[in-house]
Amino acid sequence: MRHLTPQQNRLMRRRARFLAAVLAVVCFGGLLVRLFTLQVLDPGGYAARAADQQLRGATLPAARGEIYSADGTLLAASETCWTIRASPRELDDALVQPAAQALSEILEIDYEETLEKFSQRTSNDCLLSRRVDRETADAVRNWCTEHGAEGIQIRQDTKRVYPQGDFMGGILGFTDVDNAGLWGLELEYNEQLTGQNGEILTAKNAWGYDMPTHYQTLVEAIPGNTLTLTIDANIQHWLESAMDAAVREHNVAQRGVGIVMDVQTGAILAMTSQPDYDPNTPRRIINEETRAAVDALTGEERSAALQEAQQTQWRNKAISDLYEPGSVFKLITAAAALDTGVCTPDDTFVCAGKINVAGTWFRCANGHVHGVETFAQGLAVSCNPCFIQIGARLGKENFCNYFEAFGLREATGIDLPGEIKRSEYYTADRMGLVQDFGLLKMIVKTIKIKKKQRPHFCVGVVGSVTYGWGLIVQAIRHF
């Protein structure tokens, strides 16, 4: 047997100590780096994972802001409802079938689907029914209490309601199932109307079950802002009633349109496209013939027809469709003629019932022959030959300048979604003899939305709310 010398023993001990030191540095250094990472660089990582394992969060939906008319009528509000969900893994095995049977009857949902959901014993969450009323929610709660059923969750929710029913649908618009605005004012002011959701944090044990309620933490929901309109509900009711009667009397196929505006400020006091839809049931087709035609189809053809019919009735014709003002535009011609001085209220014109311009005959409405009449009288009876002569005096350059001054080349910027950004109109260089002397026939057009194109959520009002209206008011005061 070979013996080690004292010198060899000392060398081996030194090597052993060095290796131990290196091992200690590596191990403790790694621990120090890990601790530094957890405590300094990522202090919230494990805390978040722990909270996820220990807490169950339930959202408290915020109430959407209310909408009022200028006279204080409530037009849109949020109503409390309840959503019924379940955690099948928490439901006792013996209660799977009875719970599916009872809840399917209370909630009026399919029994087979409910039983299939409850039979998935590892599932921690499934939706049973949304937006049920208090009576239904209480019936579910009472059954669960009576039978000791765990895992059935009754969560408070909100839904959008329109207390006035079939009123102002085209202006108000509506929301989706998550209370997000989809149309009209609900879309335009969605950010302001949407509140901030709250939350309930409940402690849960290692099996994922809720622990006693004194572990709960509540974060209150913050409701959305209130919106007050320039619309006067009384004027709106009168306008809708009158437009509905006119549409029925004259068998209007493409809906009638009406706007009431404060000419001093541009504020919209009433606006409607009749017949209008009920914002509480916006997806129901209001035209019976159209609804029957859609219901007769199947598959993708029916889906496409339904979508087109819905978007047609949702579109606010007052601001999104083609508009030809016709004799209404005589006010613009009259204001321009008075403001430039080419005419006075006492100037006279002759109406022989018709007038020839460059080979084209223009007749007075309903065969009227007014004879000699003043400017003011011609405007009062809306005489076509009179205003053709006024247009000839005004000239195309002046006419087009005032057309622009009235703001008719630009969008009005009204606070509703989808206003067409430009109009179609004649310019001075595009006018021929008939257009030049027959300015009565000047037509302002908004761009037509293609049928297959998704409609804009836009709003616009034909007319100006600034300089132009002042000229009209000035012209009317002369008479």
Steps between C-alpha positions, in 0.01 A plus 500: 500500500632842395502774764442867419759749600407794720553727202247301291244510781524877519456531121186285500349694786564826312329364188201380703464840665524675163233279346275552801546875471422497127191284563383735777546808279311340212211378714459806718570730204220337304268535796594864539437567129164323522402694811605825333286414198194411710524783752635785287449436129166313513348556845139461381530183294454242776257729680280501191525123465412457867205735469378308197509176699344647813243748364199481270402824327143586395436812289240754611382662173475878514166659412507675165431874514144619450381707204248784546322736263534876546171510693610225741331195348694179571587342164752228589590338832672197651290241679629245749484139388682177588719251317487136610824303473613169651815324618415132433803372697349646818159344443434179693477189279155418632371844397622502140179363349252674738680834458499472121128416505399777742716779354405422141135547599559818702726660238305360204811348342565164338520213754736281295752780451486591868552138607797472263658812655449371856640158405839652419624448855836677449341819367535804723271736310212482250229743396137405560301817429560873461293801599229328702264704718490511879215251526692240299823562690317461832345172381848363417637618836210344693539163328874493571445593865226241543710217352841612625636533144851648485660650191198685355603866464248783479688808383357848486502656152345794311312532174409800286134599488314779320200604714321686219485189281455564128639853517816659353647162400691644205664764721564303819626183333555197723761284675623141474475228766806646675338847517737649242348756262436375146297775335395864530577699815580179687793452262606866471518548878590143591819596684323763712198281574707193595582477871784327682425145613544398863612164640438259787804298611414182690754272672499136387654188648742249347212325317380824343188536719391831651602562859278687752366837387704706750797451267328702227640829367268737311606759239197713416402558135495858368200580275538678165432868435151638439425641153247781443389570142375808316198289397173620654286192567173690443610630160638156417165337580313747279746451215488121518120502513471736202758311295337164578161632388649647180680176414178301543285750310732521200619136506867599522706192418848619599414666835430867568750739655458808718735739683421790735794734556560817699622726218673734743728237652483196273371286788294200387165514682351193331599253229333186374484248218160331496416221547760468776605198706477433872855517647396236756459250213718646221550171314130444441409603144229766523371465144266201497546423129878513531488283811286240324734499198804448725330223699423317176873462426748257653872463563749762387243662273279571798792630708600743224143622447447542875818702539411729211146554631625579850762746382244670278262563790782602736638760259395853582375625163500858621878501494623209292288472184475686169316830537367732229365817664309632195294811583644512852817627333318817390581641842870479416442672164286769666754572773784522246301735271410735788849498652673583169245771423400362160141489625285681755178374660299739277652400164237360260503192278253343260371144532321379185478148636818389322834634377741388229872485571727397209227283354397340829156582644458543876144511634356639818377239743141377460446708185487834686520826307587776747535788257689804627637440849760650731807320626327451836185364335701264282670356806170472687340289222826321407473612138738313268515752212555783749801328654647405165508874423649573842765236435581663166558834673713337769728316256684177545810647665303673775276199542792263548672742738193509722459126471843474660427776752200306625739215585344256254836383368615381841383255765300663781696314768186405690570269795350184356701231322523455124452843345584502129813712467418677174209580269452468126417833337551716194794738488494816287728349235271198459176694451342518156233745388216308662683466830616862485156653444300230667668504839172388649594153382828508687512174696716421797585131534667302767697199383281196468601206719540184297250232596766236554720733705470507876314824582681787663400595852501862386284799553463815298239767453439665162538869576743729676500589867714811471509787249247356259213476748549864589442592137182293483364662816590843356320418174184384678489811718475716183155357425 
